[in-house]
Amino acid sequence: MHLIQQLDQTLFQLINGHWHNALADAVLPLFREKTFWIPAYLIFTGWLVWKYRLQALWILLMLVATVALSDTISHRLIKQSVKRERPCRNPDLQVRQLVYCGGGYSFTSNHATNHFALAMFILGLWGARARFWRWLLPLWAASIAYAQVYVGVHYPLDVLAGSLLGTLIGYPIGKWTRRWIRLNNHTEIA
């Protein structure tokens, strides 16, 4: 276990302390902000309602329930059990802190968990029809997860575990939702 923690801290130091530049310093802190993503969420919601009409209500309800479930499991169950301090609170580390450190614990990252749950729910929902989104949604969620380490508030293992947890929650619920609402399997998404 000690070796894993050393590797985690070493990788954190590389991402947070060495692999930085002015553009990433300006952009990646925005990825943590909920308000930054509101326009994208509104566009997605509008498109969903336009495309699926009444089914959109059930899709949105299940999507919100999925993110609420992932958030609860990550925050209430795992974080409160593991109680790992954030890297920005570790006096033994040199941290380039680009955002407020925040309270609470580090493992697992709720940002990573929730965004992977959202992305994988959508992929589970659309299935094979999501050709373009198959790589874009995981890349989007991974960039948000990476930003957590870059700005100094999570270790790499925190976001890796959160990404896995979000995937394990979001994808099967998305697949189940597709069958439950009988989503038309012949409509190409992109």
N, C-alpha and C positions, 0 to 999 in steps of 0.2 A: 504494500500500500504506500509505503514511503517513497518508492521509486515513481509510482504514478503521480504522487503529489509534486515531486521534483520536476518531472516532465511537464506537468500542468503549469507550474510556476515558470519554468524555462520558456515554454511556448507563449505564456502570457507576456513575459518580458520582451520576447521578440515582436509580437504583434503590437503591444502597447508602447514599447519603448524604442524599437528600432525600425519597424516597418511603417513609418509614418511620412506624410507629406502634407503640404499646405491645403491641397484640394480635399483630401480625406479628412483632415482636421476640421474643415468647414462643413463638409457634407454628412459624414457619418454621425455626428451628434444629432442631426435632424432625424435620422432613421429611428431614434429612440422616442421621438415626440409623437404622441397620439394624434395631435392636430395636424401634423405633417401629412398623414395618410388619409385624412377626412375627405379631400376631393376624390381620391381614387375609390374610396369606399362608397361615396355617393354616386359616382359614375357607374360602378359595378352594380349597386342596388337598382339604379334606374334602368340599366340594361337588362338586369334580371327580371324586373317587373314587365318591361316591354316584351321580352322574349318569352317568358313563361306564364305571364298573367297570374291566375289564381295559384298556380303551383309555386310561384315565387314566394308567396306568404309562408308556405310550409318549408321551402328551402331556407329562407331567412331565419325562420324560427329554429330550425335544426342547426343552422350555422351558429347562431347566438348560443344555443344550448351547448354545442360542441366546444366553443371557446370558453364558456362559463365552466364547463366540466374540466377542461384542461387547466384553466387558471386555478380552480379549486384544488385539484390534485397536486399541482405544482406548488402552490403557495401554502395551502392549509395542511396538506399531508406530508409532502416531501421536505419542503423548507423547514417546517417546524420540527421535523424529526431529525434531520441531518444537522441543522444549525451551523452551516459553514459561513464564516465571516467573508465579507466581500474583499477582493484584493486591495481596494482603495482604503480599507480599514486595517490592513496588515502593515505594521510598522517595519517589518523586515524587507518589504518590497519597495523599490522605487517605482512609483506609479505616475504616469502622465495622465492626470485626471482632467478630462475635457468637459465633464458634466458633474453635477452635484452627486456625491457618493450615495446618498439615500440611506435609509434605515433598512432594517430587515436583513435577511440572510441571502446568500448567493446561489446555493445549489437547490434546485435547478433554476435556470433563467426563465422567468415568466414570459419575457418578450419572445425568446426562442420557442418556448412551448406553445404559446398562443398563436404565433404567426405560422408555425409549422402545422398546428392543428387546423387553422383556417385554410392554408394552402392545400394541405392533403385532403381536407374535406371536399374542396372544390374538385380536386383530381379524382377522388373516389366517386363523386357525384357524376362527373362528366365521362369518366372512364376513357375508353379508347378514342373517343371523339375529340379529345383535348390535345391534338397534335402539337400545336404551338405552345400551349400552356404547360405541357408536360415538363418542359425544362425551365420555362420562365417563372412559374410559381415557386418551385423549390429554390431557384436562384434568388428570388426576391426574399423569401424567408431566411435563406442562408446569409444574405447581406445584412439583414436586421440582426441576426444572431452574431455575426462577425463584429458588427458595430458595438455590441455590448462589451466585447473584449477590448476592442480598439480604444474605446473611451475610458476604460479602466474600472468598470463596475462588475465584471464577471470574469471568471477563469474560463479557459477553453472547454474544460470538462463540464462546466455548468451549462454552456450553450449546446454542447454535443448531447448531453443527457436530455436537455429540454427539447432539442430538435427530435430526438428519438421518441420521447414521450408524446410530443405533439403529433408526430406521424402515426404512432400506435393508436392514438385516440381519434384523430381526424379522418384518416383514410377509411377505416371500417365503417364509421358512422356515415360518411359520405356515400359509400357503396350501399349501405342499408337504406339510406334516404332515397337513393335513386330507385331501388326496388319498391320501397314503400309508397312513393308518390307516382310510381309507374312513369318515370321520365321517358320521353320519346327517345329511344336508342338510335334512331336513324338521323337525327339532326346533327350536322357537323358544327362544332364550336369554332374552330380556327385551324 
